[in-house]
Amino acid sequence: RAQALRERTEGLLLRNTQVANQFDLCAISVPMPGTARPAGLMLVARNGHDRHLLRIAAEMERLL
């Protein structure tokens, strides 16, 4: 029972990042303030564009 709960929880936590991982992309989640539930904005970029993605994420966080 504990194993099934763990697998279900991991599946829910990782479902949004699996696509980026499978296609060898870089991704980051920016916290979304002011929502009733915890939420994040996931940004994705091509492999090797990590620094560019971090700059975009920092600007998005500032704007949000």
Number of C-alpha atoms within 10 A of each C-alpha: 6 7 8 9 10 11 12 11 11 11 12 10 11 11 9 11 16 12 12 16 12 8 10 13 16 19 20 17 14 16 16 15 12 9 9 6 8 9 13 13 13 14 16 18 17 14 12 11 13 16 11 11 18 16 11 14 21 12 11 15 15 8 7 11
